[in-house]
């Protein structure tokens, strides 16, 4: 199958799960088809994949990753002591584990094509990530608590694992308790990573998006907590997306 054929196949299987399909005619370009596919995957609840879906999905996502390209430590700014900085898409980082800024449900973002990191990670990992997260929550018997961290496979991502942590939500004055919760996110991710043999981990900017944590303070907490808690042989990547965060982290690391 070509990538176009794979996308059309996947979309038709996803649409077949609805009694009244949402689309009668599919767009023609791969870019447009991917938006349709992504939207359907984003809103799909955790459940068993249709027959034949996973094999084609994995082939599509793996070829898509080859096209987008991966990055590793040699491509990043090295600040010594096992600390690195890289600006770009976290779903392209080849390392042992990447960190996802999850919500308490830990099921990924259900908003079609939303630009948040939770949406991106679940999209490019594939639908099995949401299913696995659902099983993790079922086993715990409750939603993930703020500051906790859970580990899952990375599936079609170049990272072996995904660490899901739920950061504090800030609306108004930043409280000391919220600062402590954010530091706990970093500590628990480092702990879980070490327990699972991970020697390289990429952190996103936890809680600074929709959760509203002030970026300057979050940057200081992230770097300070990592320096105080990481194992000597662990490589830590601070992954940022915007220019403002890149400059902020570069100054703090320097």
Protein Blocks (a to p, Z undefined) as FASTA:
>chain_A
ZZklmmmmmmmmmmmmpmbdfbfbdcfbfklmmmmmmmmmmmpccddddehklmmmmmmm
mmmmmmnopadfklpcceejhiacdeddfklpccfbdcddddfkonopabghiabfklmm
mmmnojklmmmmmmmmmmnopacdehiacdddekjafbfbdcdddddddehjadfklmmm
mmmmmmmmmmmmmmnopabdcdddehklmnopafklmmmmmmmmmmmmpcfklccddddf
bfklmmmmmmmmZZ
